[in-house]
Amino acid sequence: MMEVRGPLAPDPRPPEEATMLGTLQCVVLDCHYPAALARFYALLLGGEVDRPDARWRVDETWSTLHTPDGQVLCFQRVEDFHPPQWPDPLHPSQVHLDVEVADLPTAERELAEHGASMLRREQGWVIYSDPAGHPFCLLPAILRA
């Protein structure tokens, strides 16, 4: 087995002794139209678009979505944005969201009406792209005891 060295090597300390260096503030998605993409994700995840927050200045280049569960997605305008073309390795997605939905057919229909494109149907989930081309997966809700 190959030994992993450098920054990706496993921390040799037990988990209870490992130091947390930071807290995830948000996930940022590059796009052409930040406010429009924030509204798309508000449809998918719920929440408030561009809620006042001292951490960010909201304008035509930056938009936010504060979700009901406390997560924050941010959307950043990139003038020369090139959307991912999943699963093409020459245009990788680099990150994607897995979103659990209570009613998969209804979610698919509504998202398609708002610019989502179905990329592929797998056994148990469906891969879509948002209006800016970022892939995301829709998964049916799992009943939890």
Secondary structure, DSSP 8 states (H G I E B T S, - for coil): -----GGGS---S-GGG---------EEEEES-HHHHHHHHHHHH--EET---TT---BTTEEEEE-TTS-EEEEEE-TT-----TT-TTS-----EEEEES-HHHHHHHHHHTT-EEEEE-SS-EEEE-TTS-EEEEEE-----
